Amino acid sequence: MKITIGILAVAAFLVFSSAQIAAGYAGIEHGIGPVWALAAVLSAVFLRFTLPITVGAFFGAMTVWGWHWAPAFIFAAPGLAFALPGVISGIFSLATTGAANLTRATPICAEH
């Protein structure tokens, strides 16, 4: 059962990343041409520099595929959907209390 879930998770990741690369290529090709789109894909695959593909995926989903900007943003940078609430709460905490209330992580077995 664990192997099946793992295989399905890897397959879902490959489908999502392929869709992101396709949207990135489409967005960059629509904006600045196919040579730069191919350069962005090659730099993402071989040099692990994914910023052009991320930006291209946003614009590809929004302009080429016709998505609204909010789902296109979540599609292009899904990790920010998890980080953004923490940043917003830190800003509100800083604005209301004057301190960011940042604490260091304490080990579970810390001796007092």
Secondary structure in CASP SS format (residue, H / E / C, confidence):
PFRMAT SS
TARGET T0000
AUTHOR 0000-0000-0000
METHOD secondary structure of the structure
MODEL  1
M C 1.00
K H 1.00
I H 1.00
T H 1.00
I H 1.00
G H 1.00
I H 1.00
L H 1.00
A H 1.00
V H 1.00
A H 1.00
A H 1.00
F H 1.00
L H 1.00
V H 1.00
F H 1.00
S H 1.00
S H 1.00
A H 1.00
Q H 1.00
I H 1.00
A H 1.00
A H 1.00
G H 1.00
Y H 1.00
A H 1.00
G H 1.00
I H 1.00
E H 1.00
H H 1.00
G H 1.00
I H 1.00
G C 1.00
P H 1.00
V H 1.00
W H 1.00
A H 1.00
L H 1.00
A H 1.00
A H 1.00
V H 1.00
L H 1.00
S H 1.00
A H 1.00
V H 1.00
F H 1.00
L C 1.00
R C 1.00
F C 1.00
T C 1.00
L H 1.00
P H 1.00
I H 1.00
T H 1.00
V H 1.00
G H 1.00
A H 1.00
F H 1.00
F H 1.00
G H 1.00
A H 1.00
M H 1.00
T H 1.00
V H 1.00
W C 1.00
G C 1.00
W C 1.00
H C 1.00
W H 1.00
A H 1.00
P H 1.00
A H 1.00
F H 1.00
I H 1.00
F H 1.00
A H 1.00
A C 1.00
P H 1.00
G H 1.00
L H 1.00
A H 1.00
F H 1.00
A H 1.00
L H 1.00
P H 1.00
G H 1.00
V H 1.00
I H 1.00
S H 1.00
G H 1.00
I H 1.00
F H 1.00
S H 1.00
L H 1.00
A H 1.00
T H 1.00
T H 1.00
G C 1.00
A C 1.00
A C 1.00
N C 1.00
L C 1.00
T C 1.00
R C 1.00
A C 1.00
T C 1.00
P C 1.00
I C 1.00
C C 1.00
A C 1.00
E C 1.00
H C 1.00
END
